[in-house]
Amino acid sequence: MELFPLVILVLAFVLLIVLPARQRKKLQEQQRALQESLTPGTPVMTTAGLHGTVVGLGEGTVDLEVAPGVVVTFARQAILEVRTPAAAGPAVDGPALPGDDASGTADGGPADRTR
């Protein structure tokens, strides 16, 4: 019973220090592997939320095309994730507005009134 407080202290140390450090190391390794796997044409998102396509790679930099003809340079560490292109689906004209109907009167205009 005299060693019980010491055992609790050691367990707390392991839970609060060692396990989170292992998780951080694992995440850092995944991030390094992602940054090394970048190739031109890969769609990515930066840590700031900017979406672009890799067009060039430097020693510690990545050139991203964020709009046609607009290329910006980022540090490789700024690449958060590789994005997958959106699947092409049916075109949507926009959200339906309340009151929209086939007669084209959305505001309850003269076509909706009866007197």
C-alpha positions in Angstrom: 0.0 0.0 0.0 3.0 2.3 0.5 3.7 2.2 -3.3 0.2 2.9 -4.5 0.6 6.7 -4.8 3.9 6.2 -6.7 2.1 3.8 -9.1 -0.7 6.3 -9.7 1.9 9.0 -10.3 3.7 6.9 -12.9 0.4 6.0 -14.6 -0.6 9.7 -14.8 2.8 10.5 -16.3 2.4 7.8 -19.0 -1.2 8.9 -19.8 -0.4 12.7 -19.9 3.0 12.8 -21.5 4.0 9.6 -23.3 0.8 8.7 -25.2 0.2 12.2 -26.6 3.8 12.4 -27.7 3.4 9.1 -29.6 0.3 10.4 -31.3 2.0 13.7 -32.3 4.9 11.8 -33.8 2.5 9.6 -35.8 0.7 12.6 -37.2 4.0 14.3 -38.1 5.1 11.2 -40.0 1.7 11.1 -41.9 2.1 14.8 -42.8 5.7 14.3 -44.0 4.6 11.3 -46.1 1.8 13.5 -47.6 4.2 16.3 -48.4 6.7 13.9 -50.1 3.9 12.3 -52.2 2.9 15.6 -53.9 3.2 15.6 -57.7 2.1 18.2 -60.3 -1.6 18.0 -61.0 -2.5 17.0 -57.4 -5.5 19.0 -56.0 -4.7 20.1 -52.4 -5.9 22.3 -49.6 -3.6 24.5 -47.5 -3.7 25.0 -43.8 -5.4 28.4 -44.5 -8.2 26.7 -46.5 -7.0 27.7 -49.9 -7.7 25.1 -52.6 -5.4 24.7 -55.6 -3.6 22.4 -57.9 0.1 21.6 -57.6 2.0 22.9 -60.6 5.6 22.9 -59.4 7.7 21.6 -56.5 10.8 23.1 -55.0 13.2 22.0 -52.2 10.8 23.2 -49.5 8.1 24.9 -51.5 5.1 24.1 -53.5 3.7 26.2 -56.4 -0.1 26.1 -56.5 -2.4 27.2 -59.2 -5.4 28.7 -57.4 -7.2 30.1 -60.5 -6.4 29.8 -64.2 -3.1 31.5 -64.7 -2.6 32.5 -61.0 0.2 30.6 -59.3 1.3 31.2 -55.7 4.1 29.6 -53.8 3.7 28.0 -50.4 6.0 26.2 -47.9 5.4 22.4 -48.2 4.4 22.4 -44.5 1.3 24.6 -45.5 -0.2 21.7 -47.4 -2.9 20.2 -45.1 -4.5 17.5 -47.3 -4.9 16.1 -50.8 -8.3 16.8 -52.1 -10.3 14.5 -54.4 -12.0 16.2 -57.4 -15.8 16.6 -57.0 -17.9 14.1 -58.9 -19.7 15.5 -61.9 -23.3 15.5 -61.1 -26.4 17.0 -62.7 -26.4 20.8 -63.0 -28.5 22.6 -60.4 -30.0 26.0 -61.3 -30.2 27.1 -57.7 -32.3 26.7 -54.7 -36.1 26.8 -55.1 -37.6 29.9 -53.5 -40.8 29.9 -51.5 -43.8 30.8 -53.8 -42.1 29.8 -57.0 -44.5 28.1 -59.3 -45.0 27.3 -62.9 -46.9 30.6 -63.6 -43.7 32.6 -62.8 -45.3 34.6 -60.0 -43.3 34.3 -56.9 -44.9 37.1 -55.0 -48.6 36.3 -55.2 -49.0 38.8 -58.1 -52.1 39.3 -60.3 -52.2 35.7 -61.5 -52.8 34.5 -58.0 -55.6 37.0 -57.1 -59.2 36.3 -57.7 -61.9 39.0 -57.1 
